[in-house]
Amino acid sequence: LALFQFDGSTRSLTENRELADVPGIPRDRKELSAWSSRFGAFVADHFGGRETLVAGYNYLHVRMGISPSPRALIGRDGWLFLEQTQLTDANRGALPLSDERLEQLLASFERRQSYLDARGIAFLVMPVPDKHSVFPEFLPSSVKFVGDSRLEQFRRAMRGRDFNSVDTHAALLAAKDAGEEIYFQTDSHWNSRGAWVAYRALMQRLHEAGYRGGTLIDESDVEFIRLDTYHPTDIVKNLLGLSGRIPEAHGIRARVSDSGEVRAFRGSDGEEYDYLYSPPPGQEHKHFVRTEPRDGSRVLIYRDSYANAMLPFLVHSFDEVIYARAPKSMSFDPADIDRYDPDLVLYEFVERALFYEPDDSLLLAARKVQAEKILTEGGAENQ
């Protein structure tokens, strides 16, 4: 190996970080004093074979059951877990939601339900469990459970509140008990089989809640594709830098066979996407529209990355799907209702989002306008 290699790269895929760049010529005494340390950082980031050595270091640690990243947890039997925002402590019951915070979340969803009810729009809340909650038996033996997780607190409390919700956790546990492979072993997400189980639970709950739009996909129209054993997953690739070195046994992706064509485009400028199921970058809203409508259903889904695997099912179930991110975590923007005029709003969020406070500032402002409009219209009718 050469002692020094520099090909212009500015990012390490192995370490998932920006590499030190070549320092410029110092222009004054202050820059000159810092130049040597900056040059040393540049050399350290680009010496020959560095990527290989770092990958080897990470691999040996993983094989010994030691995580080289504070954001990755090495579980049992080849299972890896995300360790983020104290997720493991929240899952094992060591960081429960306070009564005040839980009530704040529940009341927020009730306000959203009330606002949408007044506009004749269906609403459904869809909490999704992190892998920790579905496969706790594969967590390290050092993880000791001391109480209910935040998700369990929310699930139990949401059943008696005035907003529609679907319990995907129960459906996923039933599928797990039936021997289904529903989550990646080395990724922080469910795979397409898990997304399929949640989709079926979602469609059933919508029907029970009185929503009549959408078409339930038959499983015979779904192709579940087994991915390559070394398919790069988010924990392996992004956190450990070990793409191609850690096997994944539960890699499953889905495609739907449907006679109807679906067009996918970006909301801001209408640019079309070649790959139908690809998620949009950043905060972009992405639209999916059937070229041959069936029932006029239009769904606005606030979501996180867990909804990516549900896209093949959602876009073939409804005539139009607007795939969006909330402007802030656990927030809601009534302006999107005016912009898209949906007949259904889905609010999907993964368990770890329960660390965030709901932001209802936009909703409260819209409700004030809504109340003033009703008052004004009522006064006009009485004249």
Sequence and secondary structure as in RCSB ss.txt:
>XXXX:A:sequence
LALFQFDGSTRSLTENRELADVPGIPRDRKELSAWSSRFGAFVADHFGGRETLVAGYNYLHVRMGISPSPRALIG
RDGWLFLEQTQLTDANRGALPLSDERLEQLLASFERRQSYLDARGIAFLVMPVPDKHSVFPEFLPSSVKFVGDSR
LEQFRRAMRGRDFNSVDTHAALLAAKDAGEEIYFQTDSHWNSRGAWVAYRALMQRLHEAGYRGGTLIDESDVEFI
RLDTYHPTDIVKNLLGLSGRIPEAHGIRARVSDSGEVRAFRGSDGEEYDYLYSPPPGQEHKHFVRTEPRDGSRVL
IYRDSYANAMLPFLVHSFDEVIYARAPKSMSFDPADIDRYDPDLVLYEFVERALFYEPDDSLLLAARKVQAEKIL
TEGGAENQ
>XXXX:A:secstr
  SB   S  EETTTTEE         SHHHHHHHHHHHHHHHHHHBTTHHHHHHHHHHHHHHTT  SSTTEEE 
STT EEE  TTHHHHHTTSS   HHHHHHHHHHHHHHHHHHHTTT EEEEEEE  HHHH GGGS TT    S  H
HHHHHHHHTTSSS B  HHHHHHHHHHTT   B SSSSSB HHHHHHHHHHHHHHHHHTT   S    GGGEEEE
E  TT   HIIIIIS  TTTS  S  EEEEE  SS EEEEETTT  B SSTT   STT  EEEEESS SS  EEE
EE  GGGGGGHHHHTTTSSEEEEE  SSTTB  HHHHHHH  SEEEEEEEGGGGGS  B HHHHHHHHHHHHHHH
HHHHHHH 
